[in-house]
Amino acid sequence: MKILTIVGNRPQFIKAAAVSGPLRERHEEILVHTGQHYDDSLSRVFFSELGLARPDRELGIGGGTNTSQTARMLSALEPLLDELSPDAALVYGDTNSTLAGALAAAQARVPVVHVEAGMRSFDRTMPEELNRVLSDHLAALLLCPSQTAATNLHNESVDGRVEVVGDVMVDVALRWAPAARDDLASPAAYDVEPGAYLLLTVHRAGNVDDPARLGMLVKLIRTLPVPIIFPLHPRTSVRLQDAGLLEQLEAIDGLQLTEPLGYVEFSSLVHHARAVVTDSGGVQKEAYLAGVPCVTLRVSTEWVETVEAGWNTLVDLDAPLALAALDRALPAARPPLYGDGHAAQRCVQAIDALERPS
């Protein structure tokens, strides 16, 4: 079959790096990069580091509001689907690229395959939640990372076929874990000792686009114990500068602000951190897979199993709760919640059985 894979941001590049290889052994894949993440530090570095094939088409659609970006993606994908006439469209996760790819394909009567289907935070104020719910209800094949995700889909009575395959990001994480654990050069480059620093990431619109919440975020960061390594997402950097808050962070002794990091370096810093503090869904999971406690700056998460297992704590922007979470004892066990590292092969096997409607 001819598969049109649509990606646009960091987590999707990582997931595609797991699936693309085995997919191309059995099918023709055409990789489309929407340009949602257009900064090299969030885009091209992941292709070079993870061995993902270069995109066959680049749409260059970055920036703008969620609505305008999705609309521009739809306009660009419509003629592309008509030109290439794929047998299926493959989308990942919960971004604007996911929704645009799923909607454009469904309207063209091309079956949609959604990898990482069924994830729910049950917070409709999050653009990501809207994207994932709508994409799931457009999909013909829904590939779930966990039984919880599959249960969510059954509860919503989706039309597509639901299969639990595991999480393809686990495939990549397990592949790189030995090198990440052995890499002491990355923490040394920031003059920090393994197990003695926090790794911080923040980029969610709900935390950085609202000036009041952004101010609360900065106050929380100022209470955290140093040393802290804080790779700045371009969106976060702009919001901090616009609000006049970046200087407050730059003045904190022991807080190192960096450019966004590639997967390999970031993975090493996760593995050697005392804890991860984040509002990213993917980073919550990366911390869990590395056996590092996570403090999540949100009131809900789609990765509920990490909270239930005791490795992740939801604190919103409550500084006392964040500090208490950092002092919690580690759980005695860390069960394999999201599969065994062979999710990509199961994805391809499920795609093998997909039929395009006449």
C-alpha positions as CSV (number, residue, x, y, z in Angstrom):
1,M,0.0,0.0,0.0
2,K,1.0,3.6,-0.4
3,I,0.9,5.3,3.1
4,L,1.0,9.1,3.5
5,T,2.5,9.9,6.9
6,I,1.9,13.4,8.2
7,V,4.2,14.7,10.9
8,G,4.9,18.2,12.2
9,N,6.5,18.3,15.7
10,R,9.1,16.8,18.0
11,P,7.1,13.9,19.5
12,Q,5.8,13.0,16.1
13,F,9.3,12.8,14.6
14,I,10.3,10.4,17.5
15,K,7.3,8.2,16.9
16,A,7.8,8.1,13.2
17,A,11.4,7.1,13.7
18,A,10.1,3.9,15.4
19,V,7.4,3.1,12.8
20,S,8.8,4.3,9.5
21,G,11.5,1.6,9.2
22,P,9.3,-1.4,9.6
23,L,6.5,0.3,7.6
24,R,8.8,0.8,4.6
25,E,9.8,-2.9,4.7
26,R,6.2,-3.7,3.7
27,H,4.7,-0.6,2.1
28,E,5.5,2.6,0.3
29,E,5.7,5.5,2.7
30,I,5.5,9.2,1.7
31,L,6.6,11.4,4.6
32,V,5.0,14.9,4.8
33,H,6.4,17.5,7.2
34,T,3.8,20.2,7.8
35,G,6.3,22.6,9.3
36,Q,4.4,23.0,12.6
37,H,7.8,22.8,14.3
38,Y,10.0,24.8,11.9
39,D,12.9,25.7,14.3
40,D,15.9,23.4,13.4
41,S,16.3,22.6,17.1
42,L,12.8,21.2,17.2
43,S,12.8,19.7,13.7
44,R,15.7,18.8,11.5
45,V,17.9,17.6,14.4
46,F,15.5,14.7,15.1
47,F,15.7,13.5,11.5
48,S,19.5,13.4,11.7
49,E,19.8,11.9,15.2
50,L,17.1,9.2,15.0
51,G,17.7,8.1,11.4
52,L,14.3,9.1,10.2
53,A,14.1,9.5,6.4
54,R,14.1,13.0,5.1
55,P,10.6,14.3,4.4
56,D,9.4,13.8,0.8
57,R,7.3,16.9,1.0
58,E,7.7,20.0,3.3
59,L,4.7,22.3,3.6
60,G,6.4,25.0,5.6
61,I,3.3,25.8,7.6
62,G,4.4,27.2,11.0
63,G,3.1,29.9,13.3
64,G,-0.3,31.5,13.6
65,T,-3.2,30.5,15.8
66,N,-4.4,26.9,16.1
67,T,-7.3,27.7,13.8
68,S,-5.4,29.5,11.1
69,Q,-2.6,26.9,11.2
70,T,-5.0,24.0,10.9
71,A,-6.8,25.7,8.0
72,R,-3.6,26.4,6.1
73,M,-2.6,22.7,6.6
74,L,-5.9,21.6,5.3
75,S,-5.5,23.8,2.2
76,A,-2.1,22.3,1.5
77,L,-3.0,18.7,2.2
78,E,-6.1,18.6,0.0
79,P,-4.2,18.9,-3.4
80,L,-1.4,16.6,-2.1
81,L,-3.9,13.8,-1.3
82,D,-5.5,14.3,-4.7
83,E,-2.0,14.1,-6.4
84,L,-0.6,11.2,-4.5
85,S,-3.8,9.1,-4.0
86,P,-2.6,7.2,-1.0
87,D,-4.2,4.0,0.3
88,A,-4.1,5.3,3.8
89,A,-3.0,8.4,5.9
90,L,-1.0,7.9,9.1
91,V,-1.1,10.5,11.8
92,Y,0.4,10.6,15.3
93,G,-0.7,12.1,18.6
94,D,-2.6,15.3,19.2
95,T,-1.2,18.3,17.3
96,N,-2.7,20.6,14.7
97,S,-0.8,18.4,12.1
98,T,-2.7,15.4,13.5
99,L,-6.1,16.9,13.1
100,A,-5.4,18.5,9.7
101,G,-4.0,15.2,8.4
102,A,-6.9,13.2,9.7
103,L,-9.6,15.6,8.5
104,A,-8.1,16.1,5.0
105,A,-7.7,12.4,4.5
106,A,-11.2,11.5,5.8
107,Q,-12.7,14.1,3.5
108,A,-10.8,12.6,0.6
109,R,-12.1,9.1,1.6
110,V,-8.6,7.9,2.5
111,P,-8.6,5.7,5.6
112,V,-7.0,7.3,8.6
113,V,-4.6,5.5,10.9
114,H,-4.2,7.2,14.3
115,V,-1.1,6.1,16.3
116,E,-1.4,7.0,20.0
117,A,-5.2,6.9,19.8
118,G,-7.5,7.0,22.8
119,M,-5.5,9.3,25.0
120,R,-7.7,11.6,27.1
121,S,-7.0,14.3,29.7
122,F,-10.8,15.1,29.7
123,D,-9.9,18.8,29.6
124,R,-11.5,20.3,26.5
125,T,-9.8,23.7,27.2
126,M,-6.6,22.1,25.8
127,P,-6.2,22.3,22.0
128,E,-4.5,18.9,22.1
129,E,-7.6,17.3,23.7
130,L,-9.8,18.6,20.9
131,N,-7.3,17.4,18.3
132,R,-7.0,13.9,19.6
133,V,-10.8,13.4,20.2
134,L,-11.7,14.6,16.7
135,S,-8.9,12.6,15.1
136,D,-10.0,9.5,16.8
137,H,-13.6,9.9,15.5
138,L,-12.2,10.3,12.0
139,A,-9.9,7.3,12.1
140,A,-10.5,3.9,10.5
141,L,-7.8,2.3,12.5
142,L,-7.0,3.4,16.1
143,L,-3.7,2.1,17.5
144,C,-3.6,2.5,21.3
145,P,-0.7,2.7,23.7
146,S,-2.6,1.2,26.6
147,Q,-5.8,-0.6,27.6
148,T,-7.0,2.6,29.3
149,A,-6.8,4.4,25.9
150,A,-8.8,1.5,24.3
151,T,-11.4,1.7,27.0
152,N,-11.8,5.5,26.4
153,L,-12.5,4.8,22.7
154,H,-15.0,2.0,23.4
155,N,-16.8,4.4,25.8
156,E,-17.0,6.9,23.0
157,S,-18.3,4.3,20.5
158,V,-15.8,5.2,17.8
159,D,-16.5,3.8,14.4
160,G,-12.9,2.6,13.6
161,R,-11.1,-0.6,14.5
162,V,-9.4,-0.3,17.9
163,E,-6.2,-2.2,18.7
164,V,-3.8,-2.0,21.7
165,V,-0.3,-2.1,20.3
166,G,1.7,-0.4,23.0
167,D,3.5,3.0,22.8
168,V,5.9,3.4,19.8
169,M,7.9,6.0,21.9
170,V,8.8,3.1,24.2
171,D,10.5,1.4,21.2
172,V,12.7,4.5,20.7
173,A,13.3,5.0,24.5
174,L,14.4,1.4,25.0
175,R,16.7,1.6,22.0
176,W,18.4,4.7,23.3
177,A,18.3,4.0,27.1
178,P,21.7,2.3,27.4
179,A,23.5,5.1,25.6
180,A,21.6,7.7,27.7
181,R,22.5,6.0,31.0
182,D,26.2,5.7,29.9
183,D,26.4,9.4,28.8
184,L,27.8,11.4,31.6
185,A,29.1,14.1,29.3
186,S,25.8,15.7,28.8
187,P,25.2,16.6,32.5
188,A,28.9,17.4,32.9
189,A,28.5,20.0,30.0
190,Y,26.2,21.9,32.3
191,D,28.4,21.4,35.4
192,V,25.8,19.4,37.3
193,E,26.1,16.0,39.1
194,P,23.9,13.1,38.1
195,G,20.9,12.8,40.4
196,A,21.4,16.3,41.7
197,Y,19.6,18.6,39.3
198,L,16.1,19.3,38.0
199,L,15.2,19.2,34.3
200,L,12.4,21.7,33.5
201,T,10.3,22.1,30.3
202,V,7.3,24.3,29.8
203,H,5.4,25.1,26.5
204,R,1.7,24.5,26.9
205,A,-0.5,27.4,25.8
206,G,-2.5,27.2,29.0
207,N,0.7,28.0,31.0
208,V,2.6,30.5,28.8
209,D,0.0,32.3,26.8
210,D,-2.0,33.7,29.7
211,P,0.0,36.5,31.4
212,A,-1.4,35.7,34.8
213,R,-0.5,32.1,34.6
214,L,2.9,32.9,33.1
215,G,3.6,35.1,36.1
216,M,2.6,32.2,38.4
217,L,4.9,29.9,36.5
218,V,7.9,32.2,37.0
219,K,7.1,32.5,40.7
220,L,7.0,28.7,41.0
221,I,10.3,28.3,39.1
222,R,11.9,30.7,41.6
223,T,11.0,28.4,44.5
224,L,12.4,25.3,42.9
225,P,15.7,24.0,44.3
226,V,18.7,24.5,42.0
227,P,20.5,23.4,40.0
228,I,17.9,23.5,37.2
229,I,18.4,22.9,33.4
230,F,15.7,24.7,31.5
231,P,15.6,24.1,27.7
232,L,13.5,27.0,26.4
233,H,10.8,26.2,23.8
234,P,10.7,29.1,21.2
235,R,7.1,29.8,22.2
236,T,8.0,30.0,25.9
237,S,11.0,32.2,25.2
238,V,8.9,34.7,23.2
239,R,6.1,34.9,25.9
240,L,8.7,35.4,28.7
241,Q,10.4,38.2,26.7
242,D,7.1,39.9,25.8
243,A,6.0,39.8,29.5
244,G,9.4,41.1,30.7
245,L,9.9,38.0,32.8
246,L,12.9,36.5,31.1
247,E,15.3,38.6,33.1
248,Q,13.9,37.3,36.4
249,L,14.8,33.7,35.3
250,E,18.2,34.8,34.0
251,A,19.0,36.3,37.4
252,I,18.4,33.0,39.2
253,D,21.8,31.6,40.3
254,G,21.9,27.9,39.4
255,L,19.2,28.0,36.7
256,Q,20.6,27.4,33.2
257,L,18.5,28.5,30.3
258,T,19.4,26.6,27.1
259,E,18.2,26.3,23.5
260,P,15.9,23.4,22.8
261,L,17.8,20.1,22.8
262,G,18.0,17.1,20.5
263,Y,16.6,13.8,21.5
264,V,19.9,12.2,22.4
265,E,21.1,14.9,24.7
266,F,17.7,15.5,26.3
267,S,17.3,11.8,26.9
268,S,20.6,11.7,28.8
269,L,19.6,14.7,30.9
270,V,16.3,13.0,31.7
271,H,18.0,9.8,32.8
272,H,20.4,11.5,35.1
273,A,18.0,14.1,36.6
274,R,16.8,14.1,40.2
275,A,13.4,14.8,38.8
276,V,11.7,16.2,35.8
277,V,9.3,19.2,36.0
278,T,7.2,19.7,32.9
279,D,3.8,20.4,31.3
280,S,4.6,18.2,28.3
281,G,2.7,14.9,27.8
282,G,5.6,13.2,26.0
283,V,8.2,14.3,28.6
284,Q,6.0,12.9,31.4
285,K,6.3,9.5,29.7
286,E,10.0,9.9,29.0
287,A,10.6,10.5,32.7
288,Y,8.6,7.4,33.6
289,L,10.5,5.2,31.1
290,A,13.8,6.5,32.5
291,G,12.8,5.7,36.1
292,V,12.9,9.4,37.1
293,P,10.0,11.1,39.1
294,C,8.0,13.7,37.3
295,V,6.2,16.8,38.6
296,T,3.6,17.9,36.1
297,L,2.5,21.5,35.9
298,R,-1.1,20.7,34.9
299,V,-4.3,19.7,36.6
300,S,-4.9,16.7,34.4
301,T,-2.9,14.3,32.2
302,E,-3.6,11.9,29.4
303,W,-0.9,9.6,30.8
304,V,-2.9,8.7,33.9
305,E,-1.1,5.4,34.5
306,T,2.1,7.3,35.4
307,V,0.2,9.1,38.2
308,E,-1.5,5.9,39.4
309,A,1.8,4.2,39.5
310,G,3.2,7.0,41.8
311,W,5.9,8.3,39.5
312,N,4.1,11.4,38.3
313,T,2.4,14.1,40.4
314,L,-0.1,16.7,39.1
315,V,0.5,20.1,40.9
316,D,-0.8,22.7,38.4
317,L,1.2,25.9,39.2
318,D,1.0,25.4,43.0
319,A,4.6,25.9,44.3
320,P,4.1,24.2,47.7
321,L,2.6,21.2,46.0
322,A,5.5,21.1,43.6
323,L,8.0,21.2,46.4
324,A,6.2,18.4,48.3
325,A,6.1,16.3,45.2
326,L,9.9,16.6,44.8
327,D,10.3,15.3,48.3
328,R,8.2,12.2,47.8
329,A,9.8,8.8,48.2
330,L,10.1,6.8,44.9
331,P,7.6,4.0,44.5
332,A,9.0,0.5,45.0
333,A,7.9,-0.7,41.5
334,R,7.8,0.7,38.0
335,P,5.6,-1.6,35.9
336,P,5.9,-1.7,32.0
337,L,2.8,0.4,31.4
338,Y,3.1,1.0,27.7
339,G,4.5,-2.1,26.1
340,D,7.6,-4.1,25.4
341,G,9.4,-2.1,22.8
342,H,7.7,-3.8,19.8
343,A,4.8,-1.5,19.3
344,A,6.0,-0.4,15.8
345,Q,5.8,-3.9,14.5
346,R,2.3,-4.3,15.8
347,C,1.3,-1.0,14.2
348,V,2.5,-2.3,10.8
349,Q,0.7,-5.6,11.2
350,A,-2.5,-3.8,11.9
351,I,-2.0,-1.6,8.9
352,D,-1.4,-4.7,6.7
353,A,-5.0,-5.6,7.3
354,L,-6.4,-2.2,6.4
355,E,-8.5,-1.9,3.3
356,R,-9.3,1.3,1.4
357,P,-13.0,1.8,0.7
358,S,-14.0,1.6,-2.9
